[in-house]
Each structure stands twice: as C-alpha cells, then as structure tokens.
C-alpha cells in the first residue's frame, strides 16, 4: 500500500483556478499510475484524470478536458491537478488514487486501490 495525502482544495469563484496536490509515501511512487476521482453526494463517482508513471500519457474525463491538467514530479512523489476555468458543477470531494498494479495508464483496470483522505473543492457561481 501507499499512503496518499491531498491538499489544495478550497472555495473559488466560477472561472477561477485551483491546484490540487497529492503526495505519496514510500520509494515506489514511480511504479504507479496516479489519478484523481471526485465524488458528489448522491451522484456516481467520476474518474477525472490519470497519468502514467512517467507523465508521458494522460487521461481526462470529457467533463474536464481542456480545463484540467494532471502532472507528476517523481522526485517529489507528488502529482498535481491544475484546475482552470472552474465551474459550479466541478464542486465535489476530490480523491487521489494510485494504481498499485501498474505504472501504465489503464483507467478501467483493477489496480486502483489506494486512496487519500480527499479534499473539498467548492466553486461558487
């Protein structure tokens, strides 16, 4: 298992920006693909973005494509989700996750099994 700690959430007006960070413990961070999910009470969890071990390949949900950018710094064991042009519908609890089975980008794979505590993002209209 890998321990994940998110930060950077908060309250922002529509059109604004936030950057979420997720720092992992341990020396095996580079082995894992990393991702972000979000959850709104009463709605289905959404896989927002993911990145492979090297940062050369990324995935974005259609709802955030063109507005969110996911990157990673393996030297710092950290991934960053830059969120621009935020909309009220982006309001959610955001979780960082790691694919413990592979460093390749397999969004629908079975390996997403380590989760952070999450951070709240609220976008006001």
KAMO-V906676 format. One line per field, one symbol per residue. ss: DSSP state (H for helix, E for strand, - for the rest). phi: phi as a letter, one per 40 degrees, with the letter a starting at -180 (. if undefined). psi: psi as a letter, one per 40 degrees, with the letter a starting at -180 (. if undefined). Layout:
BEGIN
ss->???
phi->???
psi->???
END
This chain:
BEGIN
ss->---EEEE--EEEE----EEEEEEE----HHH-EEEEEEE------EEEEEE------EEE-------EEEEEEHHH-EEEEEE----HHH-EEEEEEEE------------EEEE---EEEEEE-
phi->.bcbbcahcibacdgcbabcbbbbcgcbdccbcbabbbbbdgbccbccaaacccgcbbbbcdcbdgbbbbaabccbfbbbbcbbfcbdcccacbbcabcccacccbccccccabbccgacbbbcc
psi->ihhhhiieiahiiheaiihiihhiiieedeehiiihiihhheiiihhdiiiideeehiihideehedihhiihddefiihhhhifiideehihhiiiiheeieihgdeieehehiaeihhhhhi.
END
